[in-house]
Amino acid sequence: MSRNKRIVLGVIGVIIFLTLWSGFVIVPAGYRGTVLWFGNVEDRIMPSGLNFKVPFAETVISMSVQVQPHP
């Protein structure tokens, strides 16, 4: 295999890896993930833990749902 083919395959491999990596989001305990589709709020809420999202289209914002003391 020529050097140019290895470079092209390496670049394609990195692009595929980054696309798959960006398809997952971790929402911490005590938080819920609010899903944005290209900046617009969706009706879907993500629970705590590992969740799948559409790469490059969805953004997840973590919001606290922990009980706060009220003196």
C-alpha positions as CSV (number, residue, x, y, z in Angstrom):
1,M,0.0,0.0,0.0
2,S,1.4,3.4,-0.9
3,R,2.0,6.1,1.5
4,N,-0.7,8.4,0.1
5,K,-3.3,5.7,0.5
6,R,-2.3,5.1,4.1
7,I,-2.6,8.9,4.8
8,V,-6.0,9.1,3.2
9,L,-7.3,6.0,5.1
10,G,-5.9,7.5,8.3
11,V,-7.7,10.8,7.8
12,I,-10.9,9.0,6.9
13,G,-10.5,6.8,10.1
14,V,-10.1,9.9,12.3
15,I,-13.2,11.6,10.8
16,I,-15.2,8.4,11.4
17,F,-13.9,8.2,15.0
18,L,-14.7,11.8,15.8
19,T,-18.2,11.5,14.3
20,L,-19.0,8.4,16.4
21,W,-17.4,9.9,19.5
22,S,-19.6,13.0,19.2
23,G,-22.7,10.9,19.1
24,F,-22.6,10.2,22.8
25,V,-23.1,12.5,25.8
26,I,-22.9,11.8,29.5
27,V,-25.4,13.5,31.8
28,P,-24.2,13.6,35.4
29,A,-26.2,12.4,38.3
30,G,-28.6,15.0,39.7
31,Y,-29.0,16.6,36.2
32,R,-31.2,16.2,33.2
33,G,-30.2,16.9,29.7
34,T,-32.2,19.4,27.7
35,V,-31.9,18.6,24.0
36,L,-31.5,21.3,21.4
37,W,-31.9,20.5,17.7
38,F,-29.9,23.1,15.8
39,G,-30.5,25.5,18.7
40,N,-34.2,24.9,19.0
41,V,-35.5,23.3,22.3
42,E,-36.9,19.8,21.8
43,D,-39.6,18.1,23.9
44,R,-37.2,15.3,24.7
45,I,-35.3,15.2,28.1
46,M,-32.3,12.9,28.6
47,P,-31.9,11.1,31.9
48,S,-28.7,10.8,33.9
49,G,-26.1,8.5,32.4
50,L,-24.8,7.7,28.9
51,N,-27.1,8.8,26.1
52,F,-27.0,8.9,22.3
53,K,-27.5,12.1,20.4
54,V,-27.4,12.9,16.7
55,P,-23.9,14.1,15.9
56,F,-23.5,17.8,14.9
57,A,-27.3,18.3,14.9
58,E,-28.2,18.0,18.6
59,T,-26.7,19.8,21.6
60,V,-27.3,18.7,25.2
61,I,-27.4,21.2,28.1
62,S,-27.2,19.8,31.6
63,M,-29.6,21.3,34.0
64,S,-29.7,20.6,37.8
65,V,-32.7,18.9,39.2
66,Q,-31.3,18.6,42.7
67,V,-33.4,19.6,45.7
68,Q,-32.2,22.9,47.1
69,P,-32.6,23.8,50.7
70,H,-34.9,26.8,51.3
71,P,-34.3,28.4,54.7
